[in-house]
């Protein structure tokens, strides 16, 4: 049995994969700066955890407090329901089971777990409509494309807003109460706590109730419930963080464009550039123990997340 059979997730292309980079280029994990993901390098400060968060099954009240904080933070329509889950990816894997097998429209390139999830449930994936379902990643990963309310066209429409918290004014959350619409939110990216595994599905009550049945009880850990509630209530931190990420994404653009890259798009959590040879750029950065993201469908696309505060000088030197 090979490594792919033992770990089927290794087949799909994602950011991360730092273990593979270390195996090829050496160094300890602590030596590396991972810019291959779009995770905020300035995470929300964790505080106030109780011993019971680790030792007791989460109670209904903790879920309600988290859902209430999410409703207020994202201005969720009153008619929409909210389902917390252990990461947006866990929801993506289950959503195709909400409807009978058919055709799903997913415009490429985009986050590839959506197509994989639908194919695993027997759906046919196509890039243009009409279809029985549609996925729009808003803003899109990796190019930052923004969608409009008029794009939510199919009987089942999934709007993945995993990176939309940097631009809340662009959110399509007002569609979440409409029949057949599910809006996905990721906690780990904007709040920089990807290891906590927390995400949300927001949509029509009947759809969310069925999705809840597929996720089972106690899907979210006690620590995630408490920290998620605190963070969603901390509007001041969110506003300050948006301003900081915007400034740093502009700084990254200036650095990369100055080194010969051309900006394609992205968000304030990651930037997509066109370069002469993406694999060569990745290798150059990896020699300095900086990991970046390239794509199997493009020889010229290079995606970078924002470096931590101590990483800017290293990145400039590596370039």
WOQUIRA-V673491 format. One record per residue. N is the residue number from 1. RES is the residue in one small letter. OMEGA is omega in whole degrees, 0 to 359 (999 if undefined). D_FIRST is the distance of its C-alpha to the first C-alpha in Angstrom with 2 decimals. Layout:
n->N res->RES omega->OMEGA d_first->D_FIRST
n->N res->RES omega->OMEGA d_first->D_FIRST
//
This chain:
n->1 res->x omega->183 d_first->0.00
n->2 res->x omega->184 d_first->3.82
n->3 res->x omega->181 d_first->6.91
n->4 res->x omega->178 d_first->8.24
n->5 res->x omega->178 d_first->6.18
n->6 res->x omega->182 d_first->6.94
n->7 res->x omega->184 d_first->10.30
n->8 res->x omega->180 d_first->11.58
n->9 res->x omega->180 d_first->14.92
n->10 res->x omega->182 d_first->13.94
n->11 res->x omega->187 d_first->14.43
n->12 res->x omega->184 d_first->18.10
n->13 res->x omega->179 d_first->20.83
n->14 res->x omega->165 d_first->22.84
n->15 res->x omega->185 d_first->25.14
n->16 res->x omega->180 d_first->24.12
n->17 res->x omega->184 d_first->21.01
n->18 res->x omega->178 d_first->23.20
n->19 res->x omega->178 d_first->20.49
n->20 res->x omega->178 d_first->19.33
n->21 res->x omega->180 d_first->23.01
n->22 res->x omega->179 d_first->23.63
n->23 res->x omega->183 d_first->20.89
n->24 res->x omega->188 d_first->22.57
n->25 res->x omega->176 d_first->26.19
n->26 res->x omega->181 d_first->26.48
n->27 res->x omega->174 d_first->28.67
n->28 res->x omega->181 d_first->28.31
n->29 res->x omega->181 d_first->27.62
n->30 res->x omega->179 d_first->31.33
n->31 res->x omega->191 d_first->32.25
n->32 res->x omega->168 d_first->30.82
n->33 res->x omega->183 d_first->32.48
n->34 res->x omega->177 d_first->30.08
n->35 res->x omega->184 d_first->31.92
n->36 res->x omega->179 d_first->28.95
n->37 res->x omega->178 d_first->29.63
n->38 res->x omega->184 d_first->32.89
n->39 res->x omega->179 d_first->33.51
n->40 res->x omega->180 d_first->37.06
n->41 res->x omega->179 d_first->37.30
n->42 res->x omega->190 d_first->40.22
n->43 res->x omega->175 d_first->38.81
n->44 res->x omega->182 d_first->41.03
n->45 res->x omega->180 d_first->42.29
n->46 res->x omega->179 d_first->40.95
n->47 res->x omega->170 d_first->43.76
n->48 res->x omega->177 d_first->45.12
n->49 res->x omega->178 d_first->42.08
n->50 res->x omega->174 d_first->43.15
n->51 res->x omega->181 d_first->41.52
n->52 res->x omega->177 d_first->41.43
n->53 res->x omega->181 d_first->39.13
n->54 res->x omega->191 d_first->36.39
n->55 res->x omega->184 d_first->37.50
n->56 res->x omega->172 d_first->38.68
n->57 res->x omega->179 d_first->37.22
n->58 res->x omega->180 d_first->38.52
n->59 res->x omega->184 d_first->41.69
n->60 res->x omega->182 d_first->43.00
n->61 res->x omega->179 d_first->45.50
n->62 res->x omega->177 d_first->42.90
n->63 res->x omega->180 d_first->41.24
n->64 res->x omega->179 d_first->44.70
n->65 res->x omega->178 d_first->45.71
n->66 res->x omega->181 d_first->42.64
n->67 res->x omega->178 d_first->43.21
n->68 res->x omega->178 d_first->46.88
n->69 res->x omega->179 d_first->46.18
n->70 res->x omega->180 d_first->43.78
n->71 res->x omega->181 d_first->46.42
n->72 res->x omega->184 d_first->49.05
n->73 res->x omega->183 d_first->47.02
n->74 res->x omega->179 d_first->45.78
n->75 res->x omega->184 d_first->48.97
n->76 res->x omega->178 d_first->47.11
n->77 res->x omega->184 d_first->49.31
n->78 res->x omega->183 d_first->50.83
n->79 res->x omega->181 d_first->49.50
n->80 res->x omega->176 d_first->45.83
n->81 res->x omega->183 d_first->43.51
n->82 res->x omega->177 d_first->41.06
n->83 res->x omega->171 d_first->37.66
n->84 res->x omega->182 d_first->36.11
n->85 res->x omega->180 d_first->32.33
n->86 res->x omega->179 d_first->29.61
n->87 res->x omega->178 d_first->29.45
n->88 res->x omega->181 d_first->30.14
n->89 res->x omega->178 d_first->26.46
n->90 res->x omega->177 d_first->26.34
n->91 res->x omega->180 d_first->29.32
n->92 res->x omega->182 d_first->27.99
n->93 res->x omega->185 d_first->25.01
n->94 res->x omega->186 d_first->27.52
n->95 res->x omega->181 d_first->30.44
n->96 res->x omega->179 d_first->29.41
n->97 res->x omega->181 d_first->29.74
n->98 res->x omega->182 d_first->33.43
n->99 res->x omega->178 d_first->34.41
n->100 res->x omega->180 d_first->33.76
n->101 res->x omega->180 d_first->31.31
n->102 res->x omega->180 d_first->33.11
n->103 res->x omega->178 d_first->33.32
n->104 res->x omega->178 d_first->32.89
n->105 res->x omega->177 d_first->34.51
n->106 res->x omega->181 d_first->32.77
n->107 res->x omega->181 d_first->34.43
n->108 res->x omega->355 d_first->32.15
n->109 res->x omega->178 d_first->31.35
n->110 res->x omega->180 d_first->30.74
n->111 res->x omega->194 d_first->28.33
n->112 res->x omega->178 d_first->25.23
n->113 res->x omega->180 d_first->24.19
n->114 res->x omega->180 d_first->27.09
n->115 res->x omega->180 d_first->25.97
n->116 res->x omega->181 d_first->22.38
n->117 res->x omega->180 d_first->23.84
n->118 res->x omega->179 d_first->26.22
n->119 res->x omega->180 d_first->23.76
n->120 res->x omega->179 d_first->21.49
n->121 res->x omega->174 d_first->24.70
n->122 res->x omega->179 d_first->25.51
n->123 res->x omega->172 d_first->28.10
n->124 res->x omega->183 d_first->29.06
n->125 res->x omega->178 d_first->29.41
n->126 res->x omega->183 d_first->32.42
n->127 res->x omega->180 d_first->34.36
n->128 res->x omega->183 d_first->37.84
n->129 res->x omega->357 d_first->39.53
n->130 res->x omega->182 d_first->40.77
n->131 res->x omega->179 d_first->37.91
n->132 res->x omega->179 d_first->37.42
n->133 res->x omega->179 d_first->35.98
n->134 res->x omega->174 d_first->36.02
n->135 res->x omega->171 d_first->34.36
n->136 res->x omega->178 d_first->36.39
n->137 res->x omega->194 d_first->35.24
n->138 res->x omega->354 d_first->38.57
n->139 res->x omega->189 d_first->38.87
n->140 res->x omega->173 d_first->36.01
n->141 res->x omega->27 d_first->33.08
n->142 res->x omega->191 d_first->33.21
n->143 res->x omega->177 d_first->36.73
n->144 res->x omega->181 d_first->38.74
n->145 res->x omega->176 d_first->40.20
n->146 res->x omega->179 d_first->42.39
n->147 res->x omega->181 d_first->42.81
n->148 res->x omega->178 d_first->45.88
n->149 res->x omega->180 d_first->46.69
n->150 res->x omega->178 d_first->47.41
n->151 res->x omega->179 d_first->43.74
n->152 res->x omega->196 d_first->42.82
n->153 res->x omega->191 d_first->43.47
n->154 res->x omega->183 d_first->41.03
n->155 res->x omega->171 d_first->41.21
n->156 res->x omega->181 d_first->38.20
n->157 res->x omega->178 d_first->38.24
n->158 res->x omega->178 d_first->35.97
n->159 res->x omega->183 d_first->37.54
n->160 res->x omega->181 d_first->35.14
n->161 res->x omega->182 d_first->37.48
n->162 res->x omega->181 d_first->34.99
n->163 res->x omega->187 d_first->36.99
n->164 res->x omega->183 d_first->40.42
n->165 res->x omega->174 d_first->41.78
n->166 res->x omega->179 d_first->43.01
n->167 res->x omega->186 d_first->45.22
n->168 res->x omega->179 d_first->46.19
n->169 res->x omega->180 d_first->49.04
n->170 res->x omega->186 d_first->46.68
n->171 res->x omega->175 d_first->44.85
n->172 res->x omega->184 d_first->44.85
n->173 res->x omega->180 d_first->44.82
n->174 res->x omega->178 d_first->48.08
n->175 res->x omega->190 d_first->46.13
n->176 res->x omega->179 d_first->44.08
n->177 res->x omega->183 d_first->46.62
n->178 res->x omega->180 d_first->46.57
n->179 res->x omega->174 d_first->44.94
n->180 res->x omega->182 d_first->41.37
n->181 res->x omega->173 d_first->40.92
n->182 res->x omega->174 d_first->38.40
n->183 res->x omega->179 d_first->38.65
n->184 res->x omega->176 d_first->35.74
n->185 res->x omega->177 d_first->36.50
n->186 res->x omega->178 d_first->34.27
n->187 res->x omega->191 d_first->35.63
n->188 res->x omega->188 d_first->33.33
n->189 res->x omega->183 d_first->34.35
n->190 res->x omega->181 d_first->38.16
n->191 res->x omega->173 d_first->38.47
n->192 res->x omega->183 d_first->35.84
n->193 res->x omega->185 d_first->33.97
n->194 res->x omega->180 d_first->30.57
n->195 res->x omega->179 d_first->28.98
n->196 res->x omega->179 d_first->31.34
n->197 res->x omega->178 d_first->29.57
n->198 res->x omega->176 d_first->32.60
n->199 res->x omega->186 d_first->33.44
n->200 res->x omega->167 d_first->35.90
n->201 res->x omega->184 d_first->36.34
n->202 res->x omega->183 d_first->40.02
n->203 res->x omega->181 d_first->41.46
n->204 res->x omega->188 d_first->43.45
n->205 res->x omega->184 d_first->43.74
n->206 res->x omega->179 d_first->42.33
n->207 res->x omega->182 d_first->39.16
n->208 res->x omega->177 d_first->38.58
n->209 res->x omega->179 d_first->39.24
n->210 res->x omega->177 d_first->36.54
n->211 res->x omega->177 d_first->34.08
n->212 res->x omega->178 d_first->35.06
n->213 res->x omega->181 d_first->34.21
n->214 res->x omega->182 d_first->30.63
n->215 res->x omega->178 d_first->30.21
n->216 res->x omega->182 d_first->31.67
n->217 res->x omega->175 d_first->34.06
n->218 res->x omega->183 d_first->33.95
n->219 res->x omega->182 d_first->31.49
n->220 res->x omega->183 d_first->33.07
n->221 res->x omega->178 d_first->33.37
n->222 res->x omega->178 d_first->36.84
n->223 res->x omega->180 d_first->36.76
n->224 res->x omega->178 d_first->35.72
n->225 res->x omega->183 d_first->38.55
n->226 res->x omega->182 d_first->41.12
n->227 res->x omega->178 d_first->40.21
n->228 res->x omega->179 d_first->39.73
n->229 res->x omega->179 d_first->43.17
n->230 res->x omega->185 d_first->44.80
n->231 res->x omega->181 d_first->43.37
n->232 res->x omega->177 d_first->44.29
n->233 res->x omega->185 d_first->47.80
n->234 res->x omega->184 d_first->48.18
n->235 res->x omega->179 d_first->49.57
n->236 res->x omega->178 d_first->51.19
n->237 res->x omega->181 d_first->47.92
n->238 res->x omega->181 d_first->46.45
n->239 res->x omega->178 d_first->49.47
n->240 res->x omega->181 d_first->49.51
n->241 res->x omega->178 d_first->45.80
n->242 res->x omega->180 d_first->46.22
n->243 res->x omega->180 d_first->49.02
n->244 res->x omega->181 d_first->47.07
n->245 res->x omega->178 d_first->43.99
n->246 res->x omega->180 d_first->46.28
n->247 res->x omega->183 d_first->48.00
n->248 res->x omega->177 d_first->44.81
n->249 res->x omega->175 d_first->43.28
n->250 res->x omega->178 d_first->46.56
n->251 res->x omega->179 d_first->46.32
n->252 res->x omega->177 d_first->42.81
n->253 res->x omega->181 d_first->44.08
n->254 res->x omega->180 d_first->47.02
n->255 res->x omega->184 d_first->44.87
n->256 res->x omega->179 d_first->42.35
n->257 res->x omega->177 d_first->45.03
n->258 res->x omega->179 d_first->47.07
n->259 res->x omega->174 d_first->44.28
n->260 res->x omega->178 d_first->44.08
n->261 res->x omega->176 d_first->41.64
n->262 res->x omega->181 d_first->42.78
n->263 res->x omega->175 d_first->42.29
n->264 res->x omega->181 d_first->40.59
n->265 res->x omega->180 d_first->40.56
n->266 res->x omega->176 d_first->38.67
n->267 res->x omega->177 d_first->39.89
n->268 res->x omega->173 d_first->41.40
n->269 res->x omega->175 d_first->37.96
n->270 res->x omega->181 d_first->36.32
n->271 res->x omega->178 d_first->37.77
n->272 res->x omega->181 d_first->36.54
n->273 res->x omega->170 d_first->37.97
n->274 res->x omega->181 d_first->38.12
n->275 res->x omega->183 d_first->37.99
n->276 res->x omega->182 d_first->38.22
n->277 res->x omega->187 d_first->34.62
n->278 res->x omega->180 d_first->32.34
n->279 res->x omega->178 d_first->29.61
n->280 res->x omega->177 d_first->32.41
n->281 res->x omega->179 d_first->33.83
n->282 res->x omega->179 d_first->30.51
n->283 res->x omega->180 d_first->30.13
n->284 res->x omega->179 d_first->33.74
n->285 res->x omega->182 d_first->33.30
n->286 res->x omega->176 d_first->30.09
n->287 res->x omega->177 d_first->32.02
n->288 res->x omega->180 d_first->34.23
n->289 res->x omega->172 d_first->31.32
n->290 res->x omega->185 d_first->31.95
n->291 res->x omega->183 d_first->29.02
n->292 res->x omega->183 d_first->29.82
n->293 res->x omega->169 d_first->28.35
n->294 res->x omega->191 d_first->28.11
n->295 res->x omega->182 d_first->26.96
n->296 res->x omega->183 d_first->25.01
n->297 res->x omega->180 d_first->27.97
n->298 res->x omega->176 d_first->30.67
n->299 res->x omega->187 d_first->31.34
n->300 res->x omega->182 d_first->34.30
n->301 res->x omega->176 d_first->33.42
n->302 res->x omega->179 d_first->33.09
n->303 res->x omega->180 d_first->33.00
n->304 res->x omega->167 d_first->34.23
n->305 res->x omega->181 d_first->34.81
n->306 res->x omega->177 d_first->37.85
n->307 res->x omega->171 d_first->37.86
n->308 res->x omega->185 d_first->39.02
n->309 res->x omega->183 d_first->42.58
n->310 res->x omega->187 d_first->41.73
n->311 res->x omega->186 d_first->39.50
n->312 res->x omega->181 d_first->42.11
n->313 res->x omega->179 d_first->43.50
n->314 res->x omega->180 d_first->40.11
n->315 res->x omega->181 d_first->39.14
n->316 res->x omega->180 d_first->42.47
n->317 res->x omega->181 d_first->42.21
n->318 res->x omega->181 d_first->38.72
n->319 res->x omega->999 d_first->40.08
//
